[in-house]
Amino acid sequence: MRDSSTGSTARPSRPATLTGPSRRTVLAATAGVTAATAALASGASAYAVESSRHDNKVLRALISRMTLEEKVGQLFVMRVYGHSATAPDQADIDANLKEIGVRTAAELIAKYRVGGIIYFAWAHNTRDPHQIADLSNGIQKASLDQPRGLPVLISTDQEHGIVARVGKPATLFPGAMALGAGGSRTDARTVGRIGGAELHALGIRQDYSPVADVNVNPANPVIGVRSFGAAPDAVAGLVAAEVKGYQASGVAATAKHFPGHGDTAVDSHFGFPVITHSRELWSTLDAVPFRAAIRAGIDSIMTAHIMVPALDPSGDPATLSHPILTGILREELGYDGVVVTDSLGMEGVRQKYGDDRVPVLALKAGVDQLLNPPSLDVAWNAVLNAVRGGELTEARLEESILRVLRLKAKLGLLTSPYISDGGVDRTVGTPAHLVAADRIAERTTTVLVNKEGLLPLSRRRTPKVLVVGADPASPSLSDGPPTTVLAGALTELGFTATALSTGTTPSTTTIARAVAAAKDADAVVVGTYNVTATGSQKTLVEQLVATGVPVVAIAIRNPYDVAQLPSVGACVATYSWTDVELRAAVRVIAGRIDPRGTLPVPVQRADDPAKVLYPIGYGLSY
């Protein structure tokens, strides 16, 4: 996948029809049915799709006027390259032609009549707020201009922390595990409320967040700090709070990844994980946050490409499992909202069946939205042919389309599909939102080690600070890299700080250079990223400690790093390397604020993983 590095661009002029369409005009264009226009003509002030009791009769009238091809299209949520719906850069046109067979988002909609589009930074969809708003409006116009056109449900993965598709100047909050360290449901709801308001202002109405997985496996390569923690009840409370925040802002939250991806050592992007939990353990661990999300009124739930033999012994991934999605999620848990697959391009769902069978089997299992298939043409035609051949019925498609339309109606898309420049300026990255992010981050930073009161660092005793360590790519289009952010924040607080990037696998030469630089410093701050017992990051830290200069380690991703670093004078966990977390950590290290975060996961001993070094709830203060 490509990395977004193109920067901002001049905004294309907006068609006059996007400046402020009337409610009557938009609904007429959206609905295209006599029942809808008649309702408006009669002066109905509480049109059914805007109420909490959406008028299924009107929505079914929309469905009845669709062609079979349009019905199939409504079930798909697809990626598309480019910053504009009609005039993307040539490189993005080429990528679209290669992967989708169309040039632009507008052509994608015209050909396949997709019901949803997902934004990615690497697809160059999210350069800057006004560009995103223009892209959203362009997508809506392209769809509404079609015969019987319906608004598009635009989605993205804005989890905050290490997964965020919309970067600065939008507000970037701490991620889930950081919020777990803060332990505040109020803060989680604030993240959802503010994050949702900013997405809404950009035309993004479905967020694939929060992660409801309970991360009980420190070796989990795909969830980890994207989870709120390892205690199911605590995770459930934070999930429910964030759901309520997002949905209060008019954005559909999405709890993921059902039935629970927290105990795996395999990344479902690249393999097929197997969860060996018993049915009883699943019910008391993995299911708890999903139940809480459903009680909170969650709008959508995303499936996991994992096998759970205790729930379905067939060997099928949960995404394709009727016993899991219909038997458990629908019937046992009583969920009747939208079910969306995780990306159908991931290996976890492609290993057992071909790309032509996966979307059909997902629909048969109970899915409503088919997300990002590797080949839309293959997937779209597979569903179409399954209906024509009798494997799927139109009634089954209409069941899912009705759920999707109910959601679009609830979100106001059937009456107000467009957004305005003024809304962007009033909402996205405002000073109040940025301050809220800073305050929340300060409540998450966790001090795990503080030998002999090394922290807080003093400008008088340790004025010269060397910052070294790992510099993974920015997870959120923020300032980065981490060593630069940390050094800059220390300098702003009156220290003389120098940054030296040593990477995630420092060489012998790099370690020697860092050790030499440390001898001229009063203290060393080292950012660590997934330290292992035999890795060179551990060697770097040990050789820095051997200089006699005080060493403060900052675990910039997993808090488990502390178990591998017994010799450091202090260790702080930030749970991500976003600017907002790193700068908050510096304020803690410098004593500007007291540390308040506590571990939301246990940290096992490095020499005996069966024993706990630091339990859930552990954290030091000054």
Buried (B, 14 or more C-beta within 10 A) or exposed (E): EBEBEBEEBEBBEBEEBBEEBEEEEBBBBBBBBEBBBEBBEEEEEEBBBBEEEBBEEBBBBBBEBBEEEBBBBBBBBBBBBBBBBBBBBEEBBEBBBEBBBBBBBBBBBBBBBBBBBBBBBBBBBBBBBBBBBBBBBBBBBBBBBBEBBBBBBBBBBBBBBBBBBBBBBBBBBBBBBBBBBBBBBEBBBBBBBBBBBBBBBBBBBBBBBBBBBBBBBBEBBBBBBBBBBBBBEBBBBBBBBBBBBBBBBBBBBBBBBBBBBBBBEBBBBEBBBBBEBEEEBBBEBBBBBBBBBBEBEBBBBBBBBBBBBBBBEEEBBBBBBBBBBBBBBBEEBEBEBBBBBBBBBBBBBBEBBEBBBBBBBBBBBBBBBBBBBBBBBBBBBBBBBBBEEEBBEBEBBBBBBBBBBBBBBBBBBBBBBBBBBEBBBEBBBBEEBBEBBBEBBBBBBBBBBBEEEBBBBBBEEBBBBBBBBBBBEBBBBBBBBBBBBBBBBBBEBEBBBBBBBBBBEBEEEBBEBBBEBBEEBBBBBBBBBBBEEEBBBBEBBBBBBEBEBBBBBBBBBBBBBBBBBBBBBBBBBBBBBBBBBBBBBBBBBBBEBBBBBBBBBBBBEBEEEEEBBBEBEBBBEE
